Amino acid sequence: MKNLIANVKEPLLPIHEINGYKVRPGFYLINGATAIQNGVNFTIHSFSATSCELLLFRRDETEPFAILPFPESYRVGNTFSMIVFDIDITEFEYAYRMDGPYDTRQGLIFNKEAYLLDPYARAVTGQAEWGVKRKQKKNVYRARVVDDTFDWGDCSQPHLRFRDLIIYELHVRGFTYDKSSGVKDNRRGTFAGIREKIPYLKKLGVNAVELMPIFEFDEMEDVRVVDGTTLYNYWGYNTVGFFAPNTGYTSEREHNHEGRELKELIRELHENGIEVILDVVFNHTAEGDERGPVFSFKGIDNNIYYLLTPDGHYYNFSGCGNSLNCNHPIVHQFILDCLRHWVIDFRIDGFRFDLAAIMGRNEDGSPMQNPPILEALAFDPILGKVKLIAEAWDAGGLYQVGSFPAWKRWAEWNGKYRDDLRCFLKGDGGMAKNAITRITGSRDLYNPDHRGNNASVNFITCHDGFTLYDLYAYNEKHNEKNGWNNTDGDNSNNCWNCGIEGETDDETVLSLRKRLRKNAFATLMCSRGAAMFLAGDEFCNTQFGNNNAYCQDNITSWLDWSRLEQYRDMFDFCRFMIKFRMTHNVIRRKTKQSTCGYPDISVHNGSAWNETFNHDTRLIGIMYSGRTTDDTEDDFILICINTFWENQNMSLPGLPQGFTWNVAVDTWFDHGEDTDYNKLTERYDNTVVVKPRSLVILNSVRNDTAAREG
């Protein structure tokens, strides 16, 4: 159909004239505004509207220069469609006005004076300059027509296996906005800034970036000043336009070519084998509740797009004022169209769905057993190779980790992995069994028969919470600068300051914190399931104890790249662990059985083949065994984690003849490219001594190799 539109060269009869413009009925199956050779096709639908007007504006002007009512004959069913001829897409912006019934108890709030943003708009105007308040106080959102001439060439997508993903979660602005990032000034905090950092991402070893929201949002929404600091809607979890990239993330204005800089970034990431996952928000919109603005869905079909109570108020399962009615057929189709757009036009490799449990709620707010939208996304052919990752909870108390109503195509952020590993790694009693279950794939949550082997996204840190550095530097959150008297943010962080709150010069505390950070990262890299960590954790970025930095557009949230040199040891360690994970296939999945017949996964708690637990178990051993990537040789990996405050002895399981154990990692010691842990780690009688609150990883090597390296 798009090709048909693109090839329209002459006005098609019948031709009418409205307010001096030549028009005709449009292409009803093409939503949004689409350029044709002689003009533009405009299509929008509403179930309850009685009339619709198209408004055309000149750039930066507040009043329309043309108002074109859709003739009743241009309406088919609930769809208004019209081609307007002889208009140049570079010379106008557009919006709609709709009239209809007003009955708040029925959820109908039509206002014929309200300017409405096209839900399918490919570009939203007035957003390009970050942090600048809009001149207009009302009716601020309008759309532009995008001329998409981007050439993807022969660049193909990586199509990485899920189990191989090393996901690096980042905020587009925060990643490079600080001058310490070293990117060119006009590119700081933009898609182009990330492009400059691709060599760094390659060096680190990650193979997927997860971008926090990049759909158009207004950072000035609810802007406020606290103690002299301006606070913004920095994270962007309040979508204004679902089909439009955030123009505040571009280094140059892209009038009528919006998305070009983002596409250049995606193409170059793909050329370097790095996938792109978008953090998407289909649980609510920026229109909020009754107190919020009316700029799009509310004025089009409020009682269809939002979950409403019987008396017409908004269900608030998102904590942001409203909840999208995702399983209504109209909204269902909108979400599907949106994701197809990002996959087709931007070649996106995956989506992480914020508060995805809302997407499984019925129109009365109750959880559904088989939500139509989740099933549709799982089986849609356009999305057939896209990663679908759910944040399987919402702000209404629905927690579905391990029980998300999904199919084998869906994966989940494994919140129980985060919680259990945080508790175990800081030394809590009674957590050893849970830790082993999480590290080895959380089969209690994700039965392979029902969920496959690609359901768990393991993480210890993400944007929502402490950074890895802060996790072991603070006992309490410190969100005072957010302006809510430290009442916001999660109180259950399972963190430990190692004896002193915040920054310290105490070498004993600093050494312990360093080990705990390395223990956490190494454990993540040795766990079954996709691995994800927060950008900056690899060089100890800090948010100064703020665990909810959603509004902090400053050094609290920006990465401080000067710490890369200060914490080079941590960076080198993270690089090594990522490479180690990717080198040893047995860590990531079950392979062909080893020649000695050892099981794929076995437990060795202090002594070989000891699977017993008690409340005081704080030394665990997990062995992966199988064959190498090319199936030519046995491979054995043993992870020993001691969360106790004294030395613990780990007796090693025997290896087949011709192999011996090599100490690959010991977090008691500093990491360097030439570090020989075999000479540093205390060993005797086939036993390795695991130092207090340390982790040791051993891998099998042939005896002749060990002799040469020794």
Order of alpha helices (4+ residues) and beta strands (2+ residues): alpha-beta-beta-beta-beta-beta-beta-beta-beta-beta-beta-beta-beta-alpha-alpha-alpha-beta-beta-beta-beta-beta-alpha-beta-alpha-alpha-beta-alpha-beta-beta-alpha-alpha-alpha-beta-alpha-alpha-beta-alpha-alpha-alpha-beta-beta-beta-beta-beta-alpha-beta-beta-beta-alpha
